Amino acid sequence: MLNTLFNKLFGQSAASKPAAPAAGPLLTRNDPNAKFHSRFGGLWVDRLDAEQVLAEKLKTDPDVAEQEALIRAFMQNGFVILPGAVSHEQIDRYRAELQAQIDSGNSPIKVSVPVVGPQDKDVIPLHEADILTPLSKILDTYQYIDSAIPMIFNDKVTRFLRAVFEDDIWAFQGLHFERGSTQAVHQDTAYVVSENPLHVCASWMALEDVQPGSGELMYYVGSHRNPDWVYSEKYKHYNHERDAHEQHMGHLEYLHKVSQERGLPLEHFLPKKGDVLIWSADLAHGGSQIVDPSLTRRSLVTHFSPASSEPYYMRFKNPQERQKREVVPGGFTSTLYYPNR
């Protein structure tokens, strides 16, 4: 009788054992035995046994299974392209809001501009900047332009980054370009500093159709697996006060030399408006020369890390300003340049 009553209430016999819980997605980010291509570690896709890890994840994580081809391409090439990730309407809204900030003459938004000197750049107010100068970068527009948020946390980018981060997503730096950057081929790990150097990915979003000769993005396919360049025998990042200028220039030359020795192709990215490219922290990339000065190359770059991996600049902020802001479920932002909102 008790068995019958129990069965009516709970749908099983009182004598039967409860079913074992279903296995959840395999998480590897805290694996102390993991070995990586780089001495500085990395994400699970950077492990020496990443193929085996992927095979296990395919059994337990439907989101990884649905993105298997993208993840394999990212592991092999160091980047992945997501066509049509952002709608034209979203981009037009964002550009209109940015133009309103420019026209206001008193926007709080700041711009990094090139200067001559060891640091190569300065940060000035938006109304003082010529944003059409190559290497001018409008900083962290997501802090004041709300329409930037759904663009940078679009569904395709969010799903992919969650899969490779095994975590929520933290956007900690944004760079808006009006013109091609013409920046030398480099690795983000030299300048975009995180407590875990290779726990970083960047998204490059086309805000217009990119034309040949506009200073288009270029990259060496597979260069994220180049052997580490180490500053001052210890560091992944460059510090102009610590490291000799020759070390920095040597790094830039090394990227071409080793990539060409490995037979890696140098490709140019000619996306359509709304396409997004995501690259690995160590992908060697830069801006090609501007052949036609009449052309713009409007784009929005965002640097992301797992929510559990802190950007280095947070330790230099006031304690009250050391919080990340949740702007979408599981999506956070922070900024070096502005007060928290």
Sequence and secondary structure as in RCSB ss.txt:
>XXXX:A:sequence
MLNTLFNKLFGQSAASKPAAPAAGPLLTRNDPNAKFHSRFGGLWVDRLDAEQVLAEKLKTDPDVAEQEALIRAFM
QNGFVILPGAVSHEQIDRYRAELQAQIDSGNSPIKVSVPVVGPQDKDVIPLHEADILTPLSKILDTYQYIDSAIP
MIFNDKVTRFLRAVFEDDIWAFQGLHFERGSTQAVHQDTAYVVSENPLHVCASWMALEDVQPGSGELMYYVGSHR
NPDWVYSEKYKHYNHERDAHEQHMGHLEYLHKVSQERGLPLEHFLPKKGDVLIWSADLAHGGSQIVDPSLTRRSL
VTHFSPASSEPYYMRFKNPQERQKREVVPGGFTSTLYYPNR
>XXXX:A:secstr
 HHHHHHHHHSS TTS            TT TT  BSSTT   GGGBTTHHHHHHHHHHH HHHHHTHHHHHHHH
HHSEEEETT S HHHHHHHHHHHHHHHHHS    EEEEE SSTT EEEEEGGG  TTSTT EEE GGGT TTHHH
HHT HHHHHHHHHHHTS EEEEEEEEESS     SB GGGTS BSSTTS EEEEEESS   TTB  EEEETTGGG
S    BTTTBSS  TTTS HHHHHHHHHHHHHHHHHTT  EEE    TT EEEEETT  EEE  BS TT    EE
EEEEEETTS BGGGGGS GGG   EEEETTEEE  SSS   
